[in-house]
C-alpha cells in the first residue's frame, strides 16, 4: 500500500469519546436534545469570560498585517511575558520567564511536542491509568512505548510503588494529569513528593534521566483542593497547559509548554521543544488568541457553575445507590459500573439515552466517566433515567 499504514490505523481506530458524542448528536436530531443526556465530551458549558470578547474586539482594530501576520515560532514575546509574569505571581519568584515558554495549539500540541522533544525510539513513557486515551497515540507516534500503571484503586492517587516497579532503563518520562481526567482526583503534595523520591532513586540507580510531564489543563477548576506546583516538587518537570478549560476555549487551540528554569536540562530542552515544534509543524500558535492571553491570563474560571452541577450529580446518584469517586477538580465523575463489564453497562445506559463514556478506553475496567460540564437542567432531567438504569440491575 502506498499510504502510511500507521496513520491509517490511527484513523480507523476511532476515539470512544468522539464516537459517543457523534451518536449523541444524531440522537438529539432524531428525538430532541432535551431527551438525550450526553455526558461524553469535556466541552465546557460555561461561556468564555467577557474579557475574551473584549480582547478580541480590541485586537480587531489592529492593522491587518499585525493582527493576522505570523508571530515568532514560539509565540509573541509579549504573550510569553504575560504568561510568565502570571506564573511568577502565583508560584513565586523565579518560576518562569518568557524564554522558558513555547506557545502551542492547545494541550494536544504541547504534549506531542514534549514527547518528541524528550524520547528516542525504544524509550518508554509511563502513564497513570485511568488516563486520557490520546496519550497513547502521542507517545507511540513519538517512537516510545506507552506503559500503563494503575492508580491506587482506593484513592486514585499515584501508586508510587507500582510506578517504581514499572521503571526500566528505557523509561524516559512519567505523565501525570492533576486535576485528573477522567477521575477528578488531585494528587496531593505528599503523593507527588513520594513520586519525586522514587524517580530520583531510579535515576540514581540506573544512571538515567527521567522527566515528569505535568499535563494541567484543569488546574483552575478545583473545589477546595490544593494543586501543587509540580516543578517545586521534582526538578526535571515539564509543564503542559491549555486554556481550553480555564477560559472555555476548546475550539481555539491555545496553550503552552513550560521548561522551568529549575530543570537541570533547561537549555537543551528549550532547543528540543523548539525543534519538535518545527518538526511537527506546530509553530506560530493562533495569533489572535496569543493576544487574548495577554489580556486574560489571570481571568478566573467560573468554578461555581461546575460546583453546582457536581453537587446535583453526586447527590442524585448517591441517593440512587451509585458508587463514585468524589471529584476534587476538573468536571468529570468517575462512577462504578453496576457490572464488571463497563461496555455492557454503557449499552444498557445508552438504551435509556444516558451517554457516559465506558472506562476501558481510559485503561481501567469497570467504571464510566460522566462529564458534568453540561447544563444544570441536563443533570436534573437525567435522574429518572439513572434511576431506571439502577433498577434494571435489581
WOMO-V912248 format. One line per field, one symbol per residue. burial: b if it has 16 or more other ideal C-beta (glycine too) atoms within 10 Angstrom, else e. Layout:
# WOMO-V912248
burial->???
This chain:
# WOMO-V912248
burial->eeeeeeeeeeeeeeebbeebbeebeebeeeeeeeebbbbbbbbbbbebbeebeebbeebeeeeeeeeeeebeebbbeebbbbbbbebeeeeeeebbebbbbbbbbbbbbbbbbbbbbbbeeebbbbbbbbbbbebbbbbeebebbbbbbebeeeebbbbbeebbebbeebbbbbbbbbbbbbbbbbbbeebbebbbebbeebeeeeeeebbbbbbbbbbbbbbebebbbbbbbbbbbbbbbbbbbbbbbbebbbbbbbbbebbeebeebbebbbebbeebebbbbbbbbbbbbbbbbebebbbebbbebbebbbebbeeeebebbebbbbbbbbbebbeeebeebbebbbebbbbbbbbbbbbbebbbbbbbbbeeebbeebbebbbebeeeee
